[in-house]
Amino acid sequence: MASTAEKVRAITVTKLHPIIGAEISGVDLRYPLDEETVRQIKDAWYKHTVLVFRGQDLAEADQRRFASYFGPVAKRVKPLANSGRIDGPEWDEMMLITDNVDANGKPLGSLGHGEMWFHTDKCYLKRPHRASFLYGLEIPSEGGHTKFSSLYAAYDRLPDELKRQLDGAMVMQGHEYSVGRRINLSRKLEDIHHFVQPIVVTNPDSGRKGLYVSSQNTMWIEGMDRVESEALLQQLFERAEDPEIIYEHVWKVGDLVMWDNLACLHARTDWPQNERRTLRRCTVIGEPLY
C-alpha cells in the first residue's frame, strides 16, 4: 500500500544546463513531503532557480499542496475594468494555459496560442509572486517549449560601471492582458496592472543579485528621459536574453516545472496551430521588494 507521506530520503539533483535548471528525481509529488525532503528541494531551488520533476501524476490538490511548501498559494489576479480583457474561466488559484474551448465556445483557459516574449510572473504587484508551478497535461508534437533565462547571470555579466549606474534605480513594471510581446508604452497606467520595482533585486534566499527586467513587462526606468530609458532597457533586455544563459525546456506530459520569478525570466515558443497544448499553473505570493 502506498504511503500517505513520502519517507525521508535524499533526492537526486541533475543539472540540466551549466547556469540554470536541474531535474529532481526520487520524489513523488502525489503525497505530502516531510520537512527534510522539502528542505532538500528548496536548497536545490535556491541554487538552480528552475526545477523539473518528470513523470508526475498530479491532481489539482497535489499541485496546490506542493506549491504551499514555498509560500501562500495566490489567487489569480483579475483584469482591471478598462484593461480590454474579456473575462474567462473562474479566477481561482489554478490557471489552465490552453486555447481549448467548451461546447459553447467559451475559453477553458488563458494565454491561448503562440509565442510569448520573456517575462516574469506578477512583477507588476506590490508583492510579486515568488514561485510558479506549471504542470504538463497535453503537449504538442513539436514546439511549445518554455525558455528560462538566468537573471543572476544577466546581472553578474554587467560591466562594473553599469552595475553602479543601476544601483538604486527603479523601473515601472506593467502587464497588458492577451499580449505576448512588449507592453504598449502609451497605455494609461490606470488601465493596466503596474508597480514600481527595483531594477536590481537581491534574492532573499540565495543572497544573489538579479537584473529584474523583462522585454514584455518593463516599461521604463523611473526618473530617466524616456528615449534614454528605452535605449538602456533594450541593452539590458539583450543581456537578459543571451542564449548562453537560457535553458529551454522541452515538455512531456507529467512534467512539473517550478521556478523563482526573482531569479529568472521565462518565454514560450510557438507550436502547430492545429495541435493542443494544455498546462496547469499556480503561483505563490512573495514579499515586497522594498
C-alpha positions as CSV (number, residue, x, y, z in Angstrom):
1,M,0.0,0.0,0.0
2,A,1.3,3.5,-0.9
3,S,2.4,5.6,2.0
4,T,0.4,8.8,2.6
5,A,3.7,10.7,3.1
6,E,7.0,10.4,1.4
7,K,9.7,9.0,3.6
8,V,12.8,10.9,4.4
9,R,15.3,10.3,1.6
10,A,18.0,12.1,-0.4
11,I,16.6,13.4,-3.6
12,T,18.7,13.3,-6.8
13,V,19.6,16.6,-8.4
14,T,20.8,16.5,-12.0
15,K,21.9,19.8,-13.7
16,L,20.1,20.5,-17.0
17,H,22.3,23.5,-18.0
18,P,25.6,24.9,-16.9
19,I,23.9,28.1,-15.5
20,I,20.2,27.4,-14.8
21,G,17.9,24.4,-14.3
22,A,18.1,21.0,-12.6
23,E,16.0,17.8,-12.7
24,I,14.8,16.4,-9.4
25,S,14.2,12.7,-9.1
26,G,13.4,10.4,-6.2
27,V,10.2,12.1,-5.1
28,D,6.5,11.5,-5.8
29,L,4.5,14.7,-5.5
30,R,1.2,12.9,-5.2
31,Y,2.0,12.6,-1.4
32,P,2.8,15.1,1.4
33,L,6.5,15.6,1.8
34,D,8.4,15.5,5.1
35,E,10.4,18.6,6.2
36,E,13.8,17.2,5.2
37,T,12.7,16.4,1.7
38,V,11.2,19.9,1.4
39,R,14.5,21.4,2.7
40,Q,16.5,19.5,0.1
41,I,14.2,20.6,-2.7
42,K,14.4,24.2,-1.5
43,D,18.2,24.1,-1.4
44,A,18.2,22.8,-5.0
45,W,15.8,25.6,-6.0
46,Y,17.9,28.3,-4.4
47,K,20.9,27.0,-6.3
48,H,19.4,26.1,-9.7
49,T,16.4,28.5,-10.0
50,V,14.4,26.2,-12.2
51,L,13.5,22.6,-11.1
52,V,11.9,19.9,-13.2
53,F,10.0,16.9,-11.8
54,R,9.4,14.3,-14.5
55,G,6.7,11.7,-14.7
56,Q,4.3,13.1,-12.1
57,D,0.6,12.3,-11.9
58,L,-0.9,15.2,-10.2
59,A,-4.4,16.3,-9.3
60,E,-5.0,20.0,-8.6
61,A,-4.9,19.3,-4.9
62,D,-1.4,17.7,-5.2
63,Q,-0.1,20.6,-7.2
64,R,-1.6,23.1,-4.7
65,R,-0.2,21.3,-1.7
66,F,3.3,21.1,-3.2
67,A,3.2,24.8,-4.0
68,S,2.2,25.7,-0.5
69,Y,5.6,24.5,0.8
70,F,7.0,27.6,-0.8
71,G,4.5,30.3,0.3
72,P,0.8,31.2,0.3
73,V,-0.8,30.0,-2.9
74,A,-2.1,33.0,-4.7
75,K,-5.5,33.8,-6.2
76,R,-5.3,34.7,-9.8
77,V,-5.2,38.5,-10.4
78,K,-8.3,39.8,-12.2
79,P,-8.0,42.3,-15.0
80,L,-8.8,45.9,-14.4
81,A,-12.1,47.3,-15.7
82,N,-10.6,49.1,-18.7
83,S,-7.9,46.5,-19.5
84,G,-9.7,45.2,-22.6
85,R,-9.6,41.7,-21.3
86,I,-12.7,39.6,-21.8
87,D,-13.5,37.7,-18.7
88,G,-12.8,34.0,-19.0
89,P,-12.8,31.0,-16.6
90,E,-13.1,31.2,-12.8
91,W,-10.3,33.3,-11.3
92,D,-9.2,30.9,-8.6
93,E,-5.7,29.6,-7.6
94,M,-5.4,27.3,-10.6
95,M,-5.0,28.6,-14.2
96,L,-5.3,26.4,-17.3
97,I,-3.0,27.6,-20.0
98,T,-4.7,26.5,-23.2
99,D,-6.7,27.7,-26.2
100,N,-9.2,24.9,-25.9
101,V,-12.9,25.9,-25.7
102,D,-16.0,24.1,-24.3
103,A,-19.1,23.1,-26.3
104,N,-20.4,26.7,-26.2
105,G,-17.2,28.2,-27.5
106,K,-16.2,29.6,-24.0
107,P,-12.5,29.5,-23.3
108,L,-11.4,26.8,-20.9
109,G,-8.2,28.6,-20.0
110,S,-6.0,31.6,-20.7
111,L,-2.9,32.6,-22.7
112,G,-4.1,30.9,-25.8
113,H,-1.8,30.0,-28.7
114,G,1.6,31.2,-29.9
115,E,4.9,32.7,-28.9
116,M,5.3,34.8,-25.7
117,W,8.3,37.1,-25.1
118,F,10.4,36.9,-22.0
119,H,8.6,37.9,-18.8
120,T,8.3,37.2,-15.1
121,D,5.1,36.4,-13.3
122,K,3.3,39.2,-11.4
123,C,6.3,41.5,-11.3
124,Y,3.7,44.4,-11.5
125,L,2.3,43.8,-8.0
126,K,3.5,45.2,-4.7
127,R,4.1,41.6,-3.6
128,P,5.4,39.8,-6.7
129,H,4.5,36.2,-7.0
130,R,7.7,34.5,-5.9
131,A,7.4,31.0,-7.4
132,S,5.4,29.5,-10.3
133,F,4.4,25.8,-10.7
134,L,3.5,24.6,-14.2
135,Y,2.2,21.1,-14.9
136,G,2.0,19.5,-18.4
137,L,-1.3,17.9,-19.3
138,E,-1.4,18.0,-23.1
139,I,1.8,18.6,-25.1
140,P,2.1,19.2,-28.9
141,S,4.3,17.1,-31.1
142,E,6.7,19.9,-31.5
143,G,7.2,23.4,-30.2
144,G,5.5,25.0,-27.2
145,H,8.8,24.9,-25.3
146,T,9.4,27.1,-22.2
147,K,12.7,29.0,-22.1
148,F,14.2,30.2,-18.8
149,S,16.9,32.9,-18.6
150,S,19.0,33.5,-15.5
151,L,18.6,37.0,-14.1
152,Y,21.6,36.2,-11.8
153,A,23.9,35.6,-14.8
154,A,22.4,38.6,-16.6
155,Y,23.4,40.8,-13.6
156,D,26.8,39.1,-13.0
157,R,27.8,39.8,-16.6
158,L,27.1,43.5,-16.5
159,P,30.2,45.8,-16.6
160,D,31.0,47.3,-13.2
161,E,30.2,50.8,-14.4
162,L,26.7,49.7,-15.5
163,K,26.2,48.0,-12.2
164,R,27.0,51.3,-10.4
165,Q,24.6,53.2,-12.7
166,L,21.8,50.8,-11.9
167,D,22.3,50.7,-8.2
168,G,19.2,52.0,-6.5
169,A,17.3,52.6,-9.9
170,M,13.6,51.7,-10.1
171,V,11.6,50.5,-13.1
172,M,7.9,50.6,-13.9
173,Q,6.6,47.1,-14.4
174,G,3.3,46.5,-16.1
175,H,1.0,43.9,-17.6
176,E,-1.2,44.0,-20.7
177,Y,-3.6,41.1,-21.0
178,S,-3.6,38.9,-24.1
179,V,-0.3,40.4,-25.3
180,G,2.7,38.1,-25.6
181,R,5.1,40.8,-26.8
182,R,6.3,44.2,-25.4
183,I,3.7,46.1,-23.5
184,N,2.2,49.2,-25.1
185,L,4.1,52.1,-23.5
186,S,1.3,54.5,-24.4
187,R,-1.3,52.7,-22.3
188,K,-2.8,54.7,-19.4
189,L,-1.3,53.2,-16.2
190,E,-4.8,53.3,-14.6
191,D,-6.0,50.8,-17.2
192,I,-3.3,48.2,-16.5
193,H,-1.7,46.5,-13.6
194,H,1.5,48.3,-12.8
195,F,4.0,48.8,-10.0
196,V,7.4,50.4,-9.5
197,Q,10.1,47.8,-8.6
198,P,13.9,47.9,-8.1
199,I,15.9,47.2,-11.3
200,V,18.3,45.1,-9.3
201,V,16.9,42.6,-6.7
202,T,18.8,40.7,-4.0
203,N,17.2,37.3,-3.7
204,P,16.1,36.8,-0.1
205,D,17.2,33.1,-0.1
206,S,20.2,32.8,-2.3
207,G,21.6,36.3,-1.5
208,R,22.5,36.7,-5.2
209,K,21.6,39.8,-7.2
210,G,19.4,39.6,-10.3
211,L,18.6,42.0,-13.1
212,Y,14.9,42.4,-12.7
213,V,13.8,43.5,-16.2
214,S,11.9,41.7,-19.0
215,S,11.1,42.7,-22.5
216,Q,7.4,42.0,-22.1
217,N,6.8,43.8,-18.8
218,T,9.4,46.5,-18.1
219,M,8.1,49.9,-19.3
220,W,10.7,52.5,-18.4
221,I,13.4,53.4,-15.8
222,E,11.9,55.9,-13.3
223,G,13.3,59.4,-13.4
224,M,15.1,59.0,-16.7
225,D,14.3,60.6,-20.1
226,R,12.1,58.1,-21.9
227,V,14.3,57.9,-25.0
228,E,17.4,57.3,-22.9
229,S,15.5,54.8,-20.8
230,E,14.3,52.8,-23.8
231,A,17.8,52.7,-25.2
232,L,19.3,51.4,-21.9
233,L,16.5,48.9,-21.4
234,Q,17.0,47.4,-24.9
235,Q,20.6,46.8,-23.9
236,L,19.5,45.2,-20.7
237,F,16.9,43.0,-22.5
238,E,19.6,41.8,-24.8
239,R,21.8,40.8,-21.9
240,A,18.9,39.1,-20.1
241,E,18.0,37.1,-23.2
242,D,21.6,36.0,-24.0
243,P,21.3,32.4,-25.4
244,E,24.2,31.4,-23.2
245,I,22.2,31.8,-20.1
246,I,19.0,30.2,-21.3
247,Y,17.7,26.7,-20.5
248,E,15.0,25.5,-23.0
249,H,12.5,23.0,-21.5
250,V,11.0,20.5,-23.9
251,W,7.8,19.4,-22.3
252,K,6.5,15.9,-21.7
253,V,3.1,15.0,-20.2
254,G,3.5,14.7,-16.4
255,D,6.3,17.3,-16.1
256,L,6.0,19.7,-13.1
257,V,8.3,22.7,-13.5
258,M,8.8,25.3,-10.8
259,W,10.9,28.4,-10.9
260,D,11.9,31.5,-9.0
261,N,10.4,34.7,-10.5
262,L,13.1,36.9,-8.9
263,A,15.9,34.9,-10.4
264,C,14.7,34.1,-14.0
265,L,12.6,35.1,-16.9
266,H,10.6,32.7,-19.0
267,A,9.3,32.7,-22.6
268,R,7.2,30.4,-24.8
269,T,7.9,29.2,-28.3
270,D,5.2,28.6,-30.9
271,W,3.7,25.3,-31.9
272,P,1.5,23.9,-34.7
273,Q,-1.8,25.8,-34.9
274,N,-3.9,22.6,-35.1
275,E,-2.4,20.9,-32.0
276,R,-3.4,21.2,-28.4
277,R,-1.2,22.4,-25.6
278,T,-2.6,22.4,-22.1
279,L,-0.7,23.2,-18.9
280,R,-1.9,24.0,-15.3
281,R,-0.3,26.7,-13.3
282,C,-0.4,28.1,-9.8
283,T,1.9,30.6,-8.1
284,V,2.8,31.6,-4.5
285,I,3.0,35.1,-3.1
286,G,6.3,36.7,-2.3
287,E,7.3,39.7,-0.1
288,P,7.6,43.3,-1.2
289,L,10.9,44.1,-2.7
290,Y,11.4,47.4,-0.8
